[in-house]
Amino acid sequence: MVTLKNQYETYIVDVRDVDERFSNLQRLIDLSETLVKIKKHLNYPFVFRLVKFTLLLPIFTTTVERTFSTMKLIKSELRNRMNDEFMSSCLVPNVEREIFNIISDETIVNMFQEMKTRRGQL
């Protein structure tokens, strides 16, 4: 934390008072691109990491919200006793729908059949 604080203070002085390339930036993505373009992300790795986390935060938040929304649908009063592994197996295909839409049903059935011997063929 001390290193981050020192780096941040130096960064503020450098960007505000010394480097004119940062004066007309409008968005956080512009700041990130400029830092990489002029290689200042190497001088201020902790500050750059904070900028990256700030840019990624909306994506992570959306994924978590989508997961909880799906979990409410899957884990109802009727299915309240399912264990974590089974619930996770139900959630992943639902949350990552775009990926699972590409995979054919036949491929899934074949993989399931090969996992363990079944009494009957699916």
ChimeraX attribute file (.defattr): number of C-alpha atoms within 10 A of each C-alpha:
attribute: neighborCount
match mode: 1-to-1
recipient: residues
	/A:1	7
	/A:2	7
	/A:3	9
	/A:4	14
	/A:5	12
	/A:6	11
	/A:7	16
	/A:8	17
	/A:9	12
	/A:10	12
	/A:11	17
	/A:12	11
	/A:13	11
	/A:14	13
	/A:15	14
	/A:16	12
	/A:17	11
	/A:18	11
	/A:19	10
	/A:20	10
	/A:21	13
	/A:22	16
	/A:23	10
	/A:24	9
	/A:25	12
	/A:26	9
	/A:27	8
	/A:28	13
	/A:29	14
	/A:30	12
	/A:31	17
	/A:32	18
	/A:33	12
	/A:34	16
	/A:35	19
	/A:36	12
	/A:37	10
	/A:38	10
	/A:39	11
	/A:40	16
	/A:41	17
	/A:42	12
	/A:43	12
	/A:44	17
	/A:45	14
	/A:46	17
	/A:47	19
	/A:48	19
	/A:49	13
	/A:50	12
	/A:51	16
	/A:52	14
	/A:53	12
	/A:54	13
	/A:55	14
	/A:56	11
	/A:57	10
	/A:58	10
	/A:59	10
	/A:60	12
	/A:61	11
	/A:62	10
	/A:63	13
	/A:64	12
	/A:65	11
	/A:66	14
	/A:67	16
	/A:68	13
	/A:69	12
	/A:70	16
	/A:71	18
	/A:72	10
	/A:73	9
	/A:74	16
	/A:75	15
	/A:76	11
	/A:77	8
	/A:78	8
	/A:79	10
	/A:80	10
	/A:81	10
	/A:82	12
	/A:83	9
	/A:84	9
	/A:85	9
	/A:86	9
	/A:87	16
	/A:88	13
	/A:89	10
	/A:90	15
	/A:91	19
	/A:92	14
	/A:93	13
	/A:94	18
	/A:95	18
	/A:96	13
	/A:97	11
	/A:98	10
	/A:99	10
	/A:100	14
	/A:101	11
	/A:102	8
	/A:103	10
	/A:104	9
	/A:105	11
	/A:106	10
	/A:107	10
	/A:108	12
	/A:109	12
	/A:110	12
	/A:111	11
	/A:112	13
	/A:113	14
	/A:114	10
	/A:115	8
	/A:116	8
	/A:117	9
	/A:118	10
	/A:119	6
	/A:120	6
	/A:121	8
	/A:122	9
